[in-house]
Amino acid sequence: MMKKLIATVGFLATVACMAAEKSPLTLALQAYTFKDRTMVETIEVAKRLGFSAIELTPVQKLGGTFTGTCTHAGMSPETRAAVRAYLANCGVKALSYGVVNAPDEAGWRKQFEFVRDLGIGMLLTEPPPGQLPLIDRLAQEYKIRVHIHNHARTNPWWDPAFMASKVAACSEWIGAGADTGHWVPAGIKPAEGIRQLAASRIFALHLVDVNAAGRPVPYGTGVGGIAEILDTLKAKGDPVVVTLEYEQWDELTEKNVRACVDWFNASLKQ
């Protein structure tokens, strides 16, 4: 009987460990965190800080042996092929790209073709809401998922209820990609915003902890409700890319990002 009990306890512990290892949440670095560096330099920093995934930004030069910028207009077809090969073998998976917008269908097609050429599966945007049917149609055509970003009360996307309703009206290729750091100054409780979006469709989020003044701080030390957000996402169980963006550029940036990574990894074990 005792042997059976020990075996059962051991089995349950193994299952628990496997569940922790198979978390639905993937931590990625938003390259904008190191916007003053090149794409290649940022990927090297990401590896050093423990990231296995990254969201590329259009504001960087490519760096390394590449010439050009990380934009559809800044890469020749040959450079795109070379960058795609680099991304496939650099040790950090490029999961998303943005934030980008476009004025019309021709412009949007260039954005979709760009991420397709680089082998990236998601596009982050903050478009005029009226463009969403067009973007949805192109997302289905290119088979590229699109997630919607927000700022604080600069357009209707700041309201998680609005974002959730618009996402729900689209195909499964459109989801939320909210920035939790912008919710605090907008008067939104981040965990409640995530609950509203998770009830609709959420692909990713920019997970940002902030202090009372709205400035970024390491995870778990501010008023951004980071622990409650992660608990909500873990309880939901859907795969979500948790993108770490730290918009305070000084000599402590790498140290603070590392603290966020350590806190996030520890939270997955709880």
CORCOR-V104259 format. One record per backbone hydrogen bond with DSSP energy under -1.0 kcal/mol. NH is the residue of the N-H (numbers start at 1). CO is the residue of the C=O. E is the energy in kcal/mol with one decimal. If there is no record, write none. Layout:
# CORCOR-V104259
nh: {NH,NH}
co: {CO,CO}
e: {E,E}
This chain:
# CORCOR-V104259
nh: {5,6,7,8,9,10,11,12,13,14,15,16,17,18,19,20,21,22,26,28,29,30,31,33,34,35,37,39,40,42,43,44,45,46,47,48,49,50,51,54,55,56,62,66,70,71,80,81,82,83,84,85,86,87,88,89,93,95,96,98,100,108,109,110,111,112,113,114,115,116,117,118,119,120,123,124,125,131,132,135,136,137,138,139,140,141,142,143,144,145,146,147,148,149,153,158,159,163,164,165,166,167,168,169,170,174,175,176,177,180,187,188,193,194,195,196,197,198,199,200,203,204,205,206,207,211,214,217,221,223,229,230,231,232,233,234,235,236,237,240,241,242,243,244,248,253,256,257,258,259,260,261,262,263,264,265,266,267,268}
co: {1,2,3,4,5,6,7,8,9,10,11,12,13,14,15,16,17,18,240,242,53,244,55,30,31,32,34,61,62,38,39,40,41,42,43,44,45,47,46,93,29,96,68,63,60,69,76,77,78,79,80,81,82,83,84,86,52,54,54,56,124,104,105,106,107,108,109,110,111,112,113,114,116,115,145,97,147,128,129,131,132,133,134,135,136,137,138,139,139,121,173,123,175,125,151,155,156,159,160,161,162,163,164,165,167,171,146,201,148,206,184,183,189,190,191,192,193,194,195,197,176,176,241,178,243,215,211,209,218,210,225,226,227,228,229,230,231,232,233,24,203,26,205,28,246,250,252,253,254,255,256,257,258,259,260,261,262,263,264}
e: {-2.3,-2.7,-2.6,-2.5,-2.6,-2.6,-2.4,-2.6,-2.2,-2.1,-2.5,-2.4,-2.3,-2.5,-2.4,-2.1,-2.3,-1.7,-2.3,-2.6,-1.9,-2.6,-2.9,-2.4,-1.9,-1.6,-2.2,-2.7,-2.3,-2.5,-2.3,-1.9,-2.1,-2.8,-2.2,-2.1,-2.1,-1.2,-2.8,-2.6,-3.1,-2.2,-2.3,-2.0,-2.7,-2.0,-2.7,-2.0,-2.0,-3.0,-2.7,-2.0,-2.2,-3.1,-1.9,-1.2,-2.8,-2.0,-1.0,-2.3,-2.2,-2.3,-2.6,-1.5,-1.5,-2.7,-2.7,-1.8,-2.1,-2.2,-2.5,-1.5,-1.2,-2.7,-2.5,-3.1,-2.1,-2.6,-1.7,-2.5,-2.9,-2.1,-2.2,-2.7,-2.1,-1.9,-3.1,-1.3,-1.4,-2.1,-2.8,-2.4,-1.8,-3.0,-1.1,-1.7,-1.5,-2.4,-2.7,-1.9,-2.1,-2.6,-2.3,-1.0,-1.6,-1.7,-2.7,-2.4,-2.4,-2.2,-1.7,-2.7,-2.2,-2.5,-2.0,-2.0,-2.1,-3.1,-1.3,-1.3,-2.1,-1.8,-1.9,-3.0,-2.2,-2.4,-2.2,-2.2,-1.8,-3.3,-2.1,-2.4,-2.3,-2.1,-2.2,-2.9,-2.3,-1.8,-2.2,-2.1,-2.2,-3.1,-3.1,-3.6,-1.1,-1.6,-2.8,-2.7,-2.5,-1.9,-1.9,-2.4,-2.5,-2.3,-2.7,-2.6,-2.1,-2.1,-1.4}
